[in-house]
C-alpha cells in the first residue's frame, strides 16, 4: 500500500460544471498538483473529512447547497486554504466569501495561469504562517515546521524527532483542533500501516509529549480524546 498521494499537494475542486472543472483540473495537473473533483457541497465535506486536501477550490452555485454554506461549515473544523472560483462577481458576494473565512475570491471567467499562481501563493502563506493564537493567560506554544528538512521547532528550539514522530506532529499542527483516530494516524503516517499496531501510535504520542515537555515543562498541546483519538490544541 503506497502513500505518495497523501504526501503530495492535493487540490479539491468543487465545481458542478464539467467543462469548467476539466479546465481547472488540466491547469492544476500541468503544474504538478494532484486533484479530486466533486460536484456537490455534501460530497465536498465528505472528501475533506477523508482525503485531507491541501487546498480547496470552491464554487458558490452548487446544486445541493450554497458554496458559502460549505465554506462556513469547513471553517468550523479546518484551516485548509479555500479559494472561491465563481461567476458571482458582486462586491457583496466577494465580501461575504472572504468574511466567511475564504482565503481568496476569483471571478469567472478566469485565467488558469492566474489561478495556479494564486494557489501557490496561498500554499506558501499556509506553510510559512505560524499557528493562530488566541488570547489567554498562558503563553501559547509556537511551532514552526520546515517540511524540506522534516524538522519542527518549539519556541525556537528544535525537537529531536524520529521520522514517524515528525509526521504525526506535523499532521496535528497542520490541523489544530481536529481529532485524529489511531487508525487515521496509522493510515496517514505509516508507509505500511497494516503491519503496525494501534499501540504504536500511543507510544509515539507519549514520546512526542516527553520531547515537548523537555523544552517547555508547562507545554502539553497534544490532547487525548478517550475513545476518539488525539488532537493538538494551541492553548494550554
N, C-alpha and C positions, 0 to 999 in steps of 0.2 A: 504493500500500500504506500503510494507516494504522497508527499505533502508539499510539493513545489508550488502548487497553485495557491496554497494558503499563505505561503511566504511572499508571493508576488503581490503587486498592487492591482487589486480587482475593483473595477468600477461597476456599480449597479446602475443600469439605465431603466428608468421608469417612464415609459412612453407607449401610448396606445396606437400610434400611427406607424405601421411597419416601415414605410418609406423613410420617415424621419429617423426611426430607430436604426435602420440599416446605415444611414449616413453617419450617425453618431458612432455606431459600433465600428464602422470602417475607419473613421478618423482615429478612434482610440487604439484599435489594433495596429494601425500604421505606426503609432507612437510607442508600441510595445506593451500596452495595457491589456490585461485580461478583462473580460466583460461578462456580465449577466444581464439578461433582458427580461423584464416583466411588464405586463400591460395594465395592471390594476394596482390600486393603493394597498389592498389587503395582501396581495402577493408580495408587494414590496416589503411590508412589515414582516412577513414570514421569512423572506430571503435575508433580511438584515439580521434576524434572530439566529439564523443557521449558518450563513455564509460569511458574515462579518466583512462587508465591503470596506475598502479603503476610502471611497468617496461615493456619493450618490448624486446622480443627475435626475432631477425630478420635474415632471410636467405638472401643471396645475389642473388642466382639464382632463381628468381621468374618468373612465366610465362608471366607476363604483363610488368613489369618494373624492373630495377635492384634495389636490396636492397640498394645499395649505393645512388641511386636517392631518395628512400623513406627516408633514413636517412637524406639526405640533406634537403628535404622538411620539415621533422619533426623538425629539428633543427632551422628552421626559426620561429617556433611558440612555441615550447615546450622545457622544460628542463627535460622531462621524461627520466630516465636512459634507455639506449639502449645497448643490448649485441648482437653482431653478432654471429650467430651459422651457420657455412657454411663449405662446402667442399673445398672452395678456400683457399689454405694454403700458397700461395706465399707471400713473405715478402712485396712485393709492394701492394698487396691487403690488408694485415693487416695494413700497414701504412696508406693507403687511408681511410680505415674504421675508424681508430682512428682519423685521421685528419678531417674527416667529422663531428666528434662530438660523435662517439660511445664511450661508457664507458668501453667496453671490447670486445675482439675478441676471440672466441673459435672455433677451427677447428674440423670438424667431421673426424672420429668417436669420440664421446665424452663420458665421464663418467657422468651419471646422478647425482651422488653424488658431483662431482666437479662442475657441472653446478649449482645445488641448492646452493652450498657453495658460488660460485661467485655471485649469485643473492642476497643472504643475505648480502654479503659484500657490494655490490653496494647500497642496500637499506639502510644499516647502514650509509654509507657515505652520501647518499642523505638526510637522516634525520638529521645528525649531522652538515652538511655543512651550513655555513652562505650563504645568497643570494649573487650572484655575484655582484661586484661593478664595476662601470665604472668611469673613470676619469672625474671630474667636479669641478667647483669652490666651490660647496657647500659640506657639509657633507652628505653622503648618509644614509638613515635610516637603522639601523641594527636590524632586527627582529630575535628572537630566539624562536622556537616552541618546547614545551615539550608536546608530544602527550599523554603520560601517565597521566600527571597532567592536561591535557587540558588547558594549560596556554601559554601565549605569552608575551615575554618581548620586550621592545623597548629600545635599547641602555642601557640594564641592568636594566631597571625599568619595573616591571610587570604591564601589563594592566589589569584593573578590568573589565573583560568582562563577559557578560551573556553567556549562553550555545550557543545560536544561533549567537551571535556576534563573539564568538571564532571560530565557524565553518566557518562563512563567511570569516573572516580574514585569517584563516589557509588555506582555499582553494585558496584565492587570492595570498597569499605568496608562496604557492606551485607551482603556475604557473604565475610568474610575466610577465606582458605584455599581457597576454591572456584576452580577453574581455568576460565576462560572462553576458548574458542577465538576466533580472529579473526572467524569467521563469526557466532558468537553475539553478540559485541560489536557487530558491524555491525547485526545484526538488532534488538538491544535498544536501541541508542543512536541510530542514524541514522534520520531520517524516511524517506529514500529509499535504503535500503542497496543496491538493485540498481544504482544509479548511482555507487556508490563502489567502492573497491578495497581489498583486504586491507592493502596497504602504508599506506593512510591510517591504519589502526589503529596500526601500528608508529610512524608519525610522531607521532601524538597521545600515545602512551605515552612516547616519548622526550621530548617537550616537557613532559609532566607530571612526569617524573622530574627534569628540569632545574629546574623551578619548585619542586619539593620540596627539592632539594639547595641551592637558593639560600637557603632558610630554615634548613635544617639539613644541612650538608655530609656528615654521617655517617648520614643517614637515606635508606635505599633500600628502601622497603617493597614496591614492585612487583616481583614475581619473574617471570622468563621461564622457561617450561617448553618446551624445544625440541620442536617438532613437535606441541605441545598448545595452548599459549596463554599467558595471563597470570593471575596471582593476586596478592592482597595479603596480606602477612604482617605481623602486629602485632609480631613480634620481629625485630630486626636486629642 
